[in-house]
Amino acid sequence: MDVTRSLARQSLLVAAVAAALDGAQMVMCGAFGAAPALAAILTLATVAADLALAAPASTAAAVAVAQVVVKVAVALFAHHYGITARVFDVGFLVAGYQAGAWLSGLSSVLTVLLLAGGSLTVNLVAAIAGVNNPIRLAIFALGAGVVPWLVGRYTAARGAYIAELEQRESLRQQEQRAALDRALADEREAIARDLHDVISHHVSAIGIHAGVARMALSRTDTEAAARSVSAVESSSRAAMVDLRRQLDLLHGRDDEGERQPGLADIEDLVQRVQDAGLTVRVTVSGEPPVLPESLDVMLYRVVQELLTNALRHGRDAAALEIGYLPGAVELRETNPIAALESATGVPRGLDGIRRRVELFDGTVAYGADPSGTRWVIRVSVPVGSA
């Protein structure tokens, strides 16, 4: 709104200046001494045509026609009464500029031809010494009728080009912001998955150990209670270590140079689960390849979630198979199906596993085995040349 008002004020200023200059020249050229009434009419017409320059862009062609008519009429008047003083044509030049900047297509071409023809007519009527030379007449016509129109066309094209560049830059910035928002959303989701895995794993172990300790105390089995309380302490300490590592990564710190856990740390993970009371049989086949760190961490978190689910839903023996195949890593975890019968819908942990694996173009499948007695989860992730 402020820009529109500023343009309107500038347009009025241009029209007022053109009217003042052209009107003053009409007064000073001696026209009123030759024919006062006709001179007054022509002066009013000149001022009115110049003030019309402040009209909307849609009137540019009509304003150009008015300028040509007034300019030719003044030239005829000056020629008839022998006035040799040159009358200003500021409004005429501005009208040519506006026609070039605001009009397009056939109307723009017809307007510039009208301006050039009007300028040529004025120079013919003026009959100044040397003006009757065809070359000079053509130069005058081009200078007064065509050049302002060309300047207007160039200014409009340049403005459109700059506007297009600004629009492209705006779209680019919007795309960058959208990409950043997506990246932040993905990062938040990844952090949420990691925190879920860490907290659920350790809290599940702590809960089971605390329950064992409570039952042991009720039986006055102090030795078993002490083992369970010690396991609670160990799991709590491990939980704090994992949480600190996650928070350090979240804040961009790695002060101690600690790496994220990977498949090389599976034995420690399995041991903590077994300490919580879940028997786990681990089978590894194939030669472990050198995995990208992000993939290694993801596979560790998947195994952690698989074992946590098995631990949370019962203490029946679970089996974990890790297969290093050519171009892929496969995980297979099974446990008695009765352990998950009370779950409704897709467990949050399994949904988190699927989201993690899909980021690496992997697949997840789960369901009952053919015997219908065990729950099976299969994860396959391509490795490529890595």
N, C-alpha and C positions, 0 to 999 in steps of 0.2 A: 504494500500500500504506500509506503514512504517513497519507494522508487517511482511509482506511477505519478505521485504528486510532484516529485522533483522534475520528471520529464515534462509534465504539463506546465510547470513554471518556466522551464527553459524554453519550451515552445512558444509561450506567450512573450517571453523576453525577445526571442529572435524576431517574431512578428512585429513587436512594437518598435524595435530598432530599425527594421527594414522600412516600416511605415514612416518613421520619423525622418530617415535619410532621404527616401524617395520624395516625401511630401515637402521637405525643406528645399530640395533641389528644384522642384516644380515652382516654388515661390521665388527662388533666387535666379531662375533662368530668364526672367523677363516675360513669362507667359501672361501674367496678370496685367501687364502694361499693354499687351496687344489685344487681348480679348478676355476681360475679367470674368465674365459669366462662364464662358466655355472652359477657361482655365480652372475655375473653382470646381466645375463638374469633373474635369479630368483629375484634379488633385484629390477630390473625394473618392473617385473611382480607384485611383492608385493606392490611397491609404486603405480603402476597403479590401482591395485585392491582397495587399500585404498582410493585413490583419487576419485574413482568411487562412494564412499559413499556419495559424494556431489550431485550425480545425482538425478533426480526426483524420487518421491515415486513409480512410475510405474515400475522402474527398480530394485526394491528391490530384487526380486527373482533372476534376472540375476546377480546382485552384490553378492548375497549369494553363488551362484554357482561358481563364479569366486574366491571368498575367499576360498571355500572348495578345489578347484583345486589347487590353489597356495599353500595352507597350506599342502596338501598331497604331492605336488611336493617338497616342502622344506624339509618335514620330510624324504622323500625317499632320497633326496640328502644328508641330514645329516647322515642318516643311512649308505649310501653307502661309504661315506668318513670318517666315524667314528667320526663325530663331536658330542660331548656330550653336548655342550652349548645349553640351551633352547632358541628357537627363540620366540620373542614376537608374540602374537596373538591379538593385540588390534583391528585391522581391522576386524578380524573374529568375535570377541565379539560384535562389533558395528553392523556388518551386521546381526547378530542374533537378536539384539534389533530392528533394522529397520524392519526385516521380521515380527516380532511379532506385531509391532506398525502399519505397513502400509499395510500388506497383510491380506486377509480374505478368508474364505472358504477352498476349496481343495488346492489352491496354497499355503496357509499359512501352512497347515498340511504337505504337501510334502516338503516344504522348511525346516521346523523344523526337519523332518526325515533326510533330506540330511545333515543338520548341525550336528545332533547327530551322523550320520554315518561317516561323515568326521572327527569329533573329535575322535571317536572310532578308526578309521583307523590310525590316526596320533599317538595315544598312542600305538597301536599295533606295528607300524613300529618303533617307538622310542625304544621299548624294554628296557625301564629303569627298574632298579631293582624293582621288586615288581609290576610293571605295568601289567605284564601278569596275575595278579590275576583278575579273571572275575569281582569280586565285585568292585575292584578299577577301572578297566577299565570302568565299567558302571557309576561309580561316576564321573570319569573324563569326560565321554561323556555327562552326564547330566549337569555337571557344565559348560562346555564350549559351548555345543550346544543347550541345552534346557532352562537353567535359563535365559540367555539374551532374548530369545524369549518370555518367560513367563513375564519378566519384561516389555517388549515392549507391550504385550497384555494387561497387567494391566494398563499401562500408557495410552494406547489408550482408553480402556474402561472407565477409570476415567475421561479422557478428554471429552469423549462423554457424560458422566453423568453430568459433570459440565456444558457443553454446553447446555444440555437439561434443567438443572435447571435455567441457565441464560435465556434461551428462555421462560420458564414458567414464570419467574419473569418479563421479558419484556412484555409478553402477559398480565400478571396480572396488570402491571402498565398502559398498554394501555387501558385495560378495566376500570381501576379506572379513568384514564383521561377522557375516553368517558362518564363514569357515571357522573363525575363531570361536564363535558360540558353539558350533558343533564339536570342535576340539575340546573346549572346556567341558561340555556335557559328557563327551566320551571319557575325559579324564576323571570327572566326578564319578561316573559310573564305575570306572576301573578302581578308583580308590574305595568306593563303597563295597565292591566285590572283595577287595583285599581285606578290608576291615571285617567284613562278614566272615570270611574264611578264618582269619586270625582269632576273632573273638569267639565264634561258634565252636571252633576246635578246642581251644583252651578252656572255655567255660564248660563245655560238655565234659571234658576230662575232670575238671575241678568238681563239678556236680556229682559225678559218679564216685570219685574218691571221697567226697564229703559224706555221701550216703553210706559207703562202706565203713568209714570211720564211725559214723553214728551207730550202725548195727554192731560193729565190733565193741564199742563202748557199752552197748546194752547187754552184751554177752560177757562183759569184763575181760575181753580179749585185748589187752593193752598193746601187745606186740603188733597185731594186725591193725589196730587203730593208729599206732605210731607210723606204720608203713604208709597208711592212707593219708595221714596228715602230712607226712614228708612228701608224698606225691602231690598233694594239693599245693604245698609250698613250691615244689619244683615247677608245676604247671603254671602257677601264678607268676613265678619269675620269668619263665619262658614267654608267657603272654606279654609281660611288660617289655621284654626285649624286642619281640615282634612289633608291638605297638610303637615303641620308640623308633624302630627302623622305618616303619610306615610314615610316621610323622616327620622324620628327618627327610625322607624322600619327598614328602608333600611340601616341605619348606625349602627344598633344594639343597639340603645339607647332607654331607657324607663324611663327617669329621673323622671317623675312625677307619675309613676306607672299607667298611664292611660291605660285602656283596649280598645281593638278595639270594635267598635259598633256591636251590635247583634240584634236579633229580639226583645229584650226588649226595644230597642230604636226606634221601628217602629213609635210610636205615634209622636215623635219629627220630624221624617222624613216626615210623612204625613202632619203634621202641616206646615212645610216649603213649601211643594208643594201646599197646599191649600192657603197659604199666597201669592203664586205666581199666584193664580187665577184658579187652577184646583180643581174641586170638586171631592173628593175621598170618597167612601163609603167602610169602612173596616169591614170585618166580620171575627171573630176568632172562631174556633170550636175545641173542644177537650182540653185535659189537656197538657200544654206545658211541654215537658220532659227536662231533663238536657242534653244539647247538648255539644259536644266537641267544644272548642273555635273556631277552624278552620272552622267547619261546620256552627256554629252560625254566624261568620263573613261573610262567603260565602252567606248564605241566606239573610243577610241584604243587601249585595251588589247587589244581584239579585233583591230584592224588589226596591232598589234605582234605578237600571237601568230601571226596568219596569215603575216606576212612572215618571222617567225622560223622557222616550220615549213618554209616554202619554202626559206629559206637553209640550214637544217640538213640537208635531204634532197637538196640539189643546187644547182648554179649555173645551171641552165637558166632562161631568161627566164620571169618571172611577170607577170601582169596584175592590176591592182587597179582596180576600178570603185567609185566612191562616188556613189550617187544620192540626191539630196534630192527626195523625192516629196511630194505633198500628204498630210500626216498620217503620214509614215514616212520612215525613213532606211534605205537598203539598201546592203549591202556585198557585193561579188562578187570573189573572188580565184581565179585559175586558175594552174596550173603543170603541166608535163609529168607524166603519171601515173607514169612510171618512177621519179620521185623518191620516191614513197611505197610502192612495191611491197614494200620490205623490212619495212614496218611490220606489226605483228600486232595485231589487235583495234582498239579505238578509241583513238587516241593521247590521251595525257593532256591535251595542249594543246587538242584539239577538245572534249574533255569539259569542260574549264574554260571554253571559249567558250560552250558550250551552257548551263552553269550561270549564267554572267554574263547572257546574253541573256534567259534565262527570268525572271530577277528583274525585267525591264522588260517582261514579256509579249511578248517577241519570239520569233522562230523561227530555227532553224538547219537547213540542209540541205546535205549534201555527198555527193559521188560522182563517177563518171566522166561526162564529157560524151558526147553521142550518138556522137561519132567514136571514143570509147574511148581517146583519146590524151592527154587532159588531165584533171587532178583539179580539180573545181569545188566551191567552198564559198560558199554564199549565206547571208547574215544579213539579217534584216528586223526592224526595231524600230519600233513605233508611237511617234509624237511628239505627236499631238493638236494642241491649239491652240498649243502651245509652238513 
